[in-house]
């Protein structure tokens, strides 16, 4: 029997189905001037967070209304966002989208009435820019103990789970304005106050055993099971797996109190602890 030699041509690429982290922009009006004004206000609050974020534009709320999709793509690029696809277009909107270079997706999820006000749930998961240099305190803490050593019995204590703990980062000093702390691949535990203007980012959960007055972004790589725990909710911005809430959207009755932020379906919700 002759030996069989199998030759393989060198592959130029691979195709793989994914669920990429996209920022969802739910269009509530075809007025691009109004869209640009509101978008500018949002980007001013978190310029680095949205930098070069891939955008998925949902057209469900517009119904049959005509919208300038080429103009919308140009608007997004002016603000350093990347237009990728439109979702749930009408037949006319789909033709226009293809001509303007958009991809087209159909979700079939919900009616316009059910999705009213959905822009508050817009995803913002793409943290594409290089974050500012971490503070000396953050660098010094990089070799600290993993979050499994967080205070026993505290909300979200990893010891309550049978899963092995993820690698993470514990910060024992206050996080001051302008500092960015990123726990890559796991949880972030902060045992001191977080000042306004500070940013906490974690691929897993975020635990703050003190007042949280800055920004907190958990599930940064799309983990929708992540949560944010804090002993005093005064945050400027909360995000989990791209869904986010601004400071003015936080429940008044929970402000300054122990709280947990987590996802309930597509909604980012806050519950008291």
N, C-alpha and C positions, 0 to 999 in steps of 0.2 A: 504494500500500500504506500502510495506516495504521500509525503508530507504536504499538507495544504498550507500555503502561505497566504495570510489575509492581509491585504494592503488597505490602508485607510488614507484617503486624501486629507490633507490638513484642513481643519475647519476654520472658516472665517468668522463665524459667530455662532451663538446658541440662542434659541428662543426659549423663554421661560415665562410662564404665567406668574404674575405678581399682583399684589394689591398695594400700589405705591402710595406714599403719603402725599396727598394733594391738599392744597388749600381750597376749600369750597367757597365759592362766591355765589350766593343766592340772589339773583336779580329781582328786585321789586319794582323797578321802573326802567323804561327805555331811555330816560333822560341822562345822557352821559355826563353832562355838566354836574348834575346832582350826584352822580356816582363818584366823579373825581373829587368833589368837595369832601364827601364823607370818607372816601378812601384816604385822602391826604390827612385827615384828622386822625384816622386809625394808625397810619404809618408813622406819624409824628411821635406817637406814644411808644412804639416798639420798632424802630427803624431796622435794627440788625436782625430781629426775629423774622421779619417778612422779606428780607433781602433775597432776591432771585428765587422766591418761592414759586413752585409750579402751581398754576391756577386751573381749577375745574369750575366752569361757570354753569350754574343750573338755571334753566330758562322756564321752569314749570310755571312760576307765578305770572309770567308775561302773557300766557295764553297765545292768542294769534297776533298780538301786537308786534310790529316790526321794530327791530333794533339793529343798529349799525354795528355788526360784529367785527368788521375790519377796523372801525374806529375804536371799538372796545379793546381789541388786541393792541392797537397802538397806544392807547391810554395806559394799559397795564405795563407795557414795555417802558414807557416814560417814567414810571414809578419803580423800575427795576424789578418787576414781576414777570413771570414767564407764562404766557397764555398757552394752554395745552389742549383742552377739549371743552366742548359744550355738552350739557346733559339735558335730555328730554326736550329737544327742539321740535317745533312743528315741521311739516314738510317744507314750507317756505323758508323757515329759519335754517333748516338743515342744508338746503342748497346754498344759502348765503354763507353758512359756516364753512362748508367745504371750499367755496371760492376764496374765502378769507384765510384758508390754511389751518383751520381748527380741526381736530379730531372730533368724532361724534359718538356719544354714549347714550344709551337708553336704559333707565333704571326701572321705570314703571312703578315707582314707590310713591304712594300717597297722592292726594289731590291738592290743588292750589290752596283750598280752604284749610286743609289739615296742616299745610306747611307754612301758613302765614307767620311772618315774623321770624323765619328760620335763619336770617342772617346772623342772629346772636349765637348760632351754633356753628358758624363757619369754621372750617378746620384751618390750622396754621402750623402744621407740623414741620415744615421744611426749614430747618435751621442751617441754611447753606453757607452763610458767611463765617469767617474765622472769628470766634468770640474774642473780646479784648483779653489781654494778658491777665492770667489769674494773679491774685494777690499773693504776697509771701505767706500769709496765713493759710491760704488754700493749698499752696505748694507744700508747705510743711505738713499739712494734714493728709496729704496724699498717701503717706505711709502709715496712717493711723489705723485703728482697729475697724473691721467691717461693721455694718449696721446691725448685725445680729447681736452686738453688745449694747444695743439701745436699752434704756431703762426698762426693767421687767414690769410686765403688766401694763405698759403704756399702749395707747391706741395703735393698732397695726403692728404689734410686736411680732417680728418674724418667727419667734420661737413657737408660735401657735400653728405654724404651717409644717406639714410633713415634707415639703419640698426643700432641697438643699438651698442654703442662702446664696444669693447672687453676690458677686464681688461688688463692693460699693465704697463709700467714702463717708467718714464721720468728721464733722467740723465742730471744734470745741470753743471757738472764739467768735465774737460778733462778726457778722458779714455786713460790711459797710457799703455805702452808696458807691456805685461804679464797679464793684467787684462782681465777677461772674464765676460761679462754682458749678462745674459739670461733673457728675458721677457717671462715668461711661460704663455701660453694661450692667448696672445694678442700682441699688437704692442710695439716696443721699440722706444723711441724718445730720441735723444741725442742733446743737445743744445750747445755743445762744441766740439773742435777737437778730433778726434780719431787717436792716434799715431800708427806707424808701430808696429806690434807685438801684438796689442790689438785685442780682438775678441768680436764681437757683434752677439748675437743669439736671434732670436725671432720666436715664433710660428706664429705670424702675420707679419705685415710690419715692416720695419726699416726706420726711418727718421733721417737723420743726417743734422742738420742745421749749418754745418761747414765742413771743409775738412775731408774726410774719407780716411785715409792712412792705416788702419789695415784690418782685415778680417770681412766680414759681411755675415751672414747666416740667411736668412728669410725663412718663411714657413717651419720651422725645423721639424714639424710633418707631412709634406707632402702637405701643402696648396699651390697649384699651382697658386692661385690667388694673392699671396703675391707679394709685390714689395719692392725694396730698393731705397730710395730717398736720395740724398746728394747734398750739395752745392758746393762740390769740389771733383771730382772723382779721387782719387789717390790710390785706394784700392790694396791690395796684393792678395785678393781672394774674389770672390763673389759667393754666392750659393743661389738658390731658389728651394725649394722642391727637393733638391738633384742634380739638374743641376748646373754646376759651370763653372766659367771662372777664369783662372789664370791671374796675372798682365800683362803678355806679350800678352794676348789675348784681352785686352781692346782696343777699338778704339783710335788711337792716337789723332784724331781730337776732342775727348771729354775729354781727360785727363785734370784734374784740373778745369773742368767746371761743372756747375749744371747738374745732370743726373738722369735718372731713369733706374733701371735694372728690367726686368720683363720677363716672359715666353711668347713666341709666339709658341704655339704647344710644341714641345720638345726642342726648342732652347731658351737659355738664351740670351736675346738681351739687348743692351744699347741704350737708346735714350736721346738726349739732351733736357733740359728743358728751 
